Amino acid sequence: MKVNQNRIFNRLMELGQIGNTEDGVYCLALSPEENEAHALVQKYMEEAGMSVHMDKAGNLVGRKEGTDPNASVVMIGSHLDTVYGGGMFDGRLGVIGGIEAVQVMTEQGIEAKHPIEVLAYRDEEATRFVGSYSGAGHLTGGYDKGIMTHADKDGKTVIECLKECGIDPEHVDEAGLPKGYAKAHLELHIEQGAVLESKNLAVGVVTGICCQIRGEVTINGVASHAGTTPMNLRKDPLAAASEVMLAIESEAKNYQGAVATVGKIEALPGGVNVVPGCVKFSIDMRNQKAALRDEMYEKIKEQAETICKKRNVTIDFNVLMKDAEGKPCAEHIQDKIAKACIDSGLPEFRMPSGAGHDSSTFADFCPMGMIFIRSKDGISHNKVEYSTAEDCAAGTEVLYRTMIELASEEE
């Protein structure tokens, strides 16, 4: 193994202290904690011998020049932001692993034709701003400009938060890259599921990324006194929402490989002695095939409207994000990752991703590929999220070997 296991893991642990609390890591997009994380990662990039800058969208870019400065770039990227109370590995492994791959290359005096860039993208999680700011999307043009006015739970908009981070919202489009800029995009990531662990495998070759619908559901009823409003006269949107959520869960089980999640709910006005007048909740639906995802969404919507009509409340579905289709990983890159696994003494195992990733933004921009490593108990987006130092190093070794081959070959 060429990579330095201790260096990888120590950096992950050091980075994980930023925003760390009893409830997990709070390193939200466009926050002071994310800025602090980017500053620490910049130091790692410089230690690895890279030149570093922040692009116009706030993404951190470390670059190692190739022997042909005009050759297309091998890009390696992921994110540093977390969900509320997240873990220390999601996204971060991809950035730290990319830095390690370049650092080993530098230490061994290896030169390649193609320049290599390691990137830390802003706001992959779409937790603080529901529709996501999506730093990666600014590079490829794959983002909705309406996102800029989205606000967090405290009412602060993306525009305001960008300014606080020293990013000019008037110039974020200038981060866009021209077609042909990238030879390939690679991303190393924890699986965030239990497939690899169930098969006792450290590393997997990703075949493609699921497509999603993400949005907000609003149910309006009538707020009334909890003690004086008889049960049969209530127009209770929270009771209706509970029934709708069960319908969402039930319908998702009818589709192989599909998932549907309600992860956020708000009942207004929020008094203990008041029947709510309005309920809002998030909905996240995923499948590898857009047609099946859309079919599931329409069936859920139909059932929800029926439930709400019976309960004399109204319902509105607001789609905030919708992928056109699942994003396949390039077959030739899958093959290179598989070969790197075998050359590293690891079995070849191919699998789809049920989670969304920064790499999906690049699927229509350049060939892209992903490497998964095993997640303990399949848990992610949680303070107990964990992958062993050995598995982190194994995935980074596969990334390193794949990167060297891509950066060394002709177009």
C-alpha positions, -999 to 999 in steps of 0.1 A, spaced: 0 0 0 14 34 -10 -9 57 10 -3 67 46 -31 52 67 -23 71 99 -21 105 81 -55 99 64 -72 90 97 -55 116 118 -66 143 94 -102 130 94 -102 131 132 -87 166 133 -112 179 108 -140 162 127 -134 184 158 -147 214 140 -183 219 150 -182 187 171 -209 184 199 -225 158 220 -251 154 193 -226 150 164 -209 174 140 -226 207 130 -206 220 100 -234 234 80 -231 249 45 -219 284 43 -214 286 81 -184 297 101 -177 261 108 -176 252 71 -152 281 66 -130 269 94 -130 234 78 -120 248 44 -91 267 60 -78 235 76 -82 215 44 -63 243 26 -34 237 49 -35 200 41 -35 208 4 -5 230 7 13 203 27 6 180 -2 24 204 -26 -7 218 -43 -14 254 -52 -47 264 -37 -75 289 -44 -112 295 -37 -133 297 -68 -161 323 -73 -187 299 -59 -167 293 -27 -153 259 -36 -118 251 -25 -95 240 -53 -60 224 -48 -41 218 -80 -10 198 -90 3 206 -124 9 180 -151 37 179 -176 12 192 -201 -5 223 -186 -30 224 -214 -41 188 -209 -76 182 -195 -78 179 -157 -84 148 -136 -108 161 -109 -112 146 -75 -139 161 -53 -164 158 -24 -177 180 4 -170 191 40 -205 203 51 -226 180 73 -262 175 82 -274 186 117 -255 163 141 -236 145 113 -205 123 113 -168 127 106 -165 107 74 -194 116 50 -179 138 22 -147 144 41 -131 111 32 -133 120 -5 -115 153 1 -89 139 25 -84 108 3 -78 130 -28 -52 151 -9 -35 120 3 -34 105 -33 -17 137 -45 7 139 -15 19 103 -21 24 111 -58 45 141 -48 65 123 -22 74 95 -47 84 121 -74 57 108 -98 48 131 -126 18 127 -149 7 144 -181 -26 156 -169 -31 182 -141 -49 170 -110 -74 191 -90 -88 181 -55 -119 201 -47 -140 206 -15 -174 216 -28 -198 239 -9 -232 226 3 -237 190 -9 -261 181 19 -289 205 11 -297 205 48 -295 241 57 -311 253 24 -336 227 13 -330 230 -24 -292 231 -19 -268 258 -29 -247 231 -46 -212 244 -51 -204 216 -75 -234 225 -97 -219 260 -103 -189 243 -120 -210 225 -146 -240 248 -148 -263 223 -132 -280 244 -106 -312 264 -102 -306 301 -98 -338 303 -77 -318 285 -50 -301 318 -42 -332 331 -24 -338 300 -3 -336 306 34 -325 285 64 -346 279 95 -335 313 109 -346 331 78 -311 338 64 -309 335 26 -282 318 6 -273 353 -7 -268 366 28 -247 336 39 -225 338 8 -217 374 16 -208 364 52 -184 338 38 -167 364 16 -183 350 -16 -199 376 -40 -233 362 -50 -232 384 -82 -202 365 -95 -209 328 -86 -216 319 -122 -180 327 -130 -170 294 -114 -184 276 -144 -159 254 -163 -157 251 -201 -166 219 -218 -136 197 -222 -119 211 -190 -121 178 -172 -108 144 -184 -127 127 -155 -142 132 -121 -135 108 -93 -151 106 -58 -142 84 -28 -171 81 -3 -183 60 25 -212 38 14 -237 51 40 -254 18 38 -247 -18 49 -242 -37 16 -204 -38 17 -205 -48 54 -230 -75 47 -206 -90 22 -175 -85 43 -160 -62 17 -139 -30 23 -144 -14 -11 -170 -12 -38 -171 1 -74 -201 24 -79 -222 18 -111 -244 48 -108 -262 73 -86 -299 73 -79 -323 101 -90 -343 120 -65 -373 142 -59 -370 165 -29 -397 189 -18 -421 202 8 -456 193 15 -480 218 31 -514 207 47 -537 235 58 -566 230 82 -582 252 109 -564 260 141 -588 257 170 -591 252 208 -579 217 219 -605 215 247 -636 229 230 -634 215 195 -650 180 192 -631 153 174 -657 150 146 -656 187 139 -618 192 136 -599 200 105 -566 188 118 -537 189 93 -513 171 117 -536 140 119 -539 141 81 -501 145 78 -496 114 100 -518 93 77 -501 107 46 -467 98 60 -478 62 65 -490 62 29 -456 74 18 -439 46 37 -463 20 24 -461 30 -13 -423 31 -13 -422 -6 -2 -440 -15 -34 -410 -5 -56 -378 -25 -55 -348 -3 -46 -370 27 -39 -370 47 -7 -391 76 5 -384 97 36 -400 124 57 -372 139 77 -385 173 88 -419 184 101 -433 216 115 -468 221 131 -482 256 135 -489 275 156 -473 249 178 -493 253 210 -498 223 233 -535 232 237 -541 241 200 -553 219 172 -527 229 145 -538 250 116 -509 242 92 -483 214 89 -453 214 67 -430 184 61 -402 174 38 -403 146 14 -373 128 -2 -379 101 -28 -353 80 -46 -349 53 -72 -323 43 -98 -349 49 -125 -367 82 -130 -398 66 -145 -404 44 -114 -396 73 -91 -421 95 -108 -447 68 -108 -443 64 -71 -445 101 -65 -478 104 -85 -494 75 -66 -483 90 -32 -497 124 -43 -530 108 -53 -534 89 -20 -525 120 0 -551 141 -18 -577 115 -11 -568 114 26 -569 152 29 -602 154 11 -618 130 36 -604 150 65 -615 184 51 -580 198 48 -561 210 18 -527 198 6 -500 212 -17 -468 195 -30 -440 218 -38 -411 201 -57 -378 219 -48 -354 195 -66 -359 169 -92 -332 149 -111 -340 142 -147 -326 107 -145 -302 85 -125 -265 92 -132 -245 62 -145 -208 60 -138 -187 58 -169 -180 22 -177 -143 27 -186 -138 44 -152 -156 16 -134 -132 -8 -151 -102 12 -140 -114 13 -104 -121 -24 -106 -85 -30 -118 -72 -8 -90 -91 -29 -65 -76 -61 -79 -41 -46 -80 -46 -36 -44 -55 -72 -34 -92 -64 -31 -121 -82 -47 -140 -65 -75 -176 -57 -64 -199 -34 -83 -230 -17 -67 -253 13 -72 -255 43 -49 -288 50 -32 -275 83 -20 -269 115 -40 -234 128 -44 -215 157 -59 -204 134 -87 -239 133 -101 -234 169 -111 -205 159 -134 -222 129 -151 -232 150 -182 -200 172 -181 -173 145 -181 -168 108 -174 -172 102 -137 -167 74 -113 -171 67 -76 -155 44 -50 -173 33 -19 -159 20 14 -176 1 41 -197 19 67 -200 3 102 -236 -9 107 -245 10 75 -251 42 96 -245 77 83 -259 112 89 -254 103 126 -227 110 152 -219 73 153 -210 72 116 -177 53 114 -154 36 89 -121 20 101 -87 35 94 -79 3 74 -110 8 51 -103 45 47 -68 36 35 -80 8 13 -104 31 -5 -77 58 -8 -53 33 -23 -78 24 -50 -84 61 -56 -47 67 -59 -41 40 -84 -71 50 -105 -60 87 -104 -24 78 -115 -37 58 -145 -61 84 -156 -36 113 -152 -8 94 -170 -27 82 -201 -32 101 -234 -66 116 -241 
